[in-house]
Amino acid sequence: MTTGIFTGKLVRLIVPDLNTDPQRTAAWSQDSEYMRLYDINLVMVLSPQSEKEDLEKRVSRNVWFMIQALSTGQVIGEVSLGGIDYPAGNAWLGIGIGNRDFWGKGCGSDAVRLMLNFGFREMNLRRVSLSVAEYNERALRVYEKLGFVVEGRCRKTILRFGRRWDKIMMGLLREEWEAQQPDVGDKG
């Protein structure tokens, strides 16, 4: 059975559009809850111009896609593999669902599955890492369900909501991911 590399059950990964996506991601940056979940750095409202410059840099250095919902055709988020160390086969996963209408509906999980499939099967990665804030319990559950393992904590490194939180480091090895795949023998 051959499946599409960039199309899942709920979403499709598409190439960023440097003319329209910066306005979209800048609008998402105005949602402080989204920004607190998306990034552990200082929450900032971003301009379309700064987002365009940042997106140009991200696309040139990383494997970066926008997430499009199959049900509506809307662009709802972004997903990437960055910090890629090709000789060692390591990369860092990043994801954000900026459109709140699609939170908790499985679109983020589907996008991560597609990105992991691309990373392990097409890029020949050996390991994918990520970091997530301790308070982002929904993301932690999703990552664990997808096979990521907690590998460590940077204790009390994040300041949010007037208190300190841990940054949790997680990783997924290729052999762990392959053990979960029903069609691992079919590289088609």
N, C-alpha and C positions, 0 to 999 in steps of 0.2 A: 504494500500500500504506500503510495507516495502522497504526501500532504504538502500544501503550500508552505514555503519557508516563512512568509510574512503575513499569512492570514490564519487566524485562529477561529475559535468557535464564536467569539464575541467581538473581536477587534482585528484590525489590519494595521501593520506598521507601514508608515509612508514616509517618504523623504520630506524633510522640512522645507517649507516655502518661505524664503527669506523676505518676501514682500508682505505676507499676511500673518505668519506665525509670531513675529515679534509683537504685534499689537495684541494678539491673543494671550501670549505668555505675560505681557505687561499687565493685562487686565486680570489674569489669575493672581498676579503678585499683590493686588489690592485686597485679596482675601487673606487676612492674617492667619486664620486657622489653617488654610491650605499651606501657607508659607512655613508655619511652625511644624507641620507634618512633613513637608517636602525637604526642608533643609535645616540643619542644626545650627547654621550660622545666624547672625543677626537678621531679624526680619526687616526687609526694606521694600518699599514700593518702588517699582522699576519703571522707567520710561520706555516707550517703544524703541527709541533710538539706542538706548543702552542695551536693551534686549537684542536688538538686531546685531550690534557689535559683538555681544556675548555669544549669540547663536552662531555667528560666522566663525568665531574662535572654536566653539564646542564642536561644530560640524567638521572643522578641519583637523581636530586632534582626536576625536572620538568616533565611535559608531553611534550615531544619534538618529532616532526616529521620532516622529509624531505618532500618536495613537489615534486611530480613527474607529469610531463605533460602527460596526456593520449594520446595526439596526436603523441608524439615522444618517450615517455618512458624516456626522460631526467629528471634528478633531477635538478630543477630550483630554489629552494629556501628552506626556513625552516619556521616553525610556531610552537609556543609553548604557553603553559599556565604555568606560573611560579608564584613564591611568593604565593603559594597556602595555604590558611587558610581553612583547611577542616571543622573545627567546625562551622565557620561562613559562609562557602560556597563561598568564594571569591578567585579570581585568576586574574593575569595580563596577557594580551595577548601580544605576540610579533610575528612579521612576517617580512620576507624579501624575495624578489624575486631577487636572485643574477644574474640570466641569463637575460641580457637586451633584448634578443629576445622575451621575454615573458612579458615585461612591457606593461601596458595599454591594455592587452588582456583579462582581467577578471580572470586570474588565481589566483591572490592574493585574490580577493573577494570570489572566490569559496573555496579557502583554509580556509579563515576565517569562512565562513558559516559552513564548515565541523567541524572546531574546536569548534565553538559555539555550534553546535548540540551535539558534543561529551561532551563538558563541562556541558551544561545544562541537557541533557538527560541521559548521562551515569555517569558523576561524581556528578550529583545532585548539581551543583553550583547554587547560588542565584544571583551572580553578577560577571561580567567580566569588568575589568578596563584596560585602556591603557593610555600611554602618547605619544604625537606626537609633533614634532617641528612645529611651526607656519608656516614656509616656505614650509612645505610638503603639499601643497594644494591638490594634487591628493589623498593622503592618507586621508586627512580630509574629502573630498567628499565621498570616499568609506565608511569610518566609519559611517558617517552620513546616507548614503544610507542603511547601514546595521542596523541602529537603535541606534547607539551610540549617547549619549547626551553629549554636553560640560558641564562639571561640575565645571571647574575652570581653572585658569591660574597661572603659576609661571612666573611672569613678568620679561622679559629681562634676563633670566637665561642661555640662550644658546648663545655662541659666534660662529658665522659662517659668512663667506663671509665678514669679517671686520665689522660686526655690531651685535647688540644684538637682540635676538628673544625670544618670549614667548614659554614656554613649556605648551601645552594644555592638560589638564586632561579630559578624557572622560570615560563614564561608560554605561553599558547596564545591566538592571535588567532582571531577568528571565521572569517576567510577560510581560515586553515590548517585549522581544524576542518571547515569546509564541504567543502574539497577531499578530505577523507577519507570523506565520507558518500556512500554509493551512491544514496540517495534524497533528495538535498538539494532537488530540485525539488518534492518532495511534502511540503508543510507540513501536510497533512491531519491 
